[in-house]
């Protein structure tokens, strides 16, 4: 019985030793093996490994792609000395866990702080070279590529790879927005005033041309009317002359009738004339055969 007990104790101790010395590495993580505080091994492949109990300890670090977001947009100044608010994020991951531990003591918060500082310095430099239009739309993709390459080059010294730097939003501050809107409003008003002045000038030109055409038309019409009137008067004179030449007596009678008609237009007209006057020549002879 004593031998069986000793055997069981030995088996238990062996199991404890095996259990405390075995560890697993997941496919989503790295494992750093420390011996008395010094890194002795880096496990990058998933599987079951063994360590020296009480002497070696393990620390795990995420192998997956991580995202760094800012709670509030950062403020940057463009080449026009205008403030813009930039909302961005960074995709990064650990590629060298040993260097990562040495650089930031394996602290993710400290690593993100340093990455954020690098990217912000790059943003400040790039925005300072460009106008608002460039950073909002014109050269946005170019800025992101430059920042990613620069940040990746610097972060590799920490065992980190920068996969992407993305500018989600680039907004104007309230003060700059109001200034831009006021300038746009002033420009629109200037254009509107210019169009109004051009319209007024065109209208004045059209009115002047219309007045000129009116005077020309009236003058031509008056000329034509006078010409027709003159031709009519000449024709009438010709007719009168022909009629007088054919029958002078009838022409004299016709002229007397016209004179009578013009002299006695109203019942109140009164004329005092000698009855033997030539004016009543045809009135006196109306009863003669």
DANORHU-V23529 format. One line per field, one symbol per residue. phi: phi as a letter, one per 30 degrees, with the letter a starting at -180 (. if undefined). A space follows every 50 residues. Layout:
phi->???
This chain:
phi->.dddddddddddddddddddccbccddcbcbcccbhicdcabcccdlcbb bdeiccbcbcbdcddcccccdbdccbcdddicdbcccbbbcbadcbddde dddbhicdddddddddddddddddddddcbddddddbebddddddddddd dddddddcibccdabbcdbbcddeddeddddddddddddddddddddddd dddddddddddddddddddddddddddddddddddddddeddddddbddd dddddddddedddcdbdddbbcbddddddcedddcdcdc
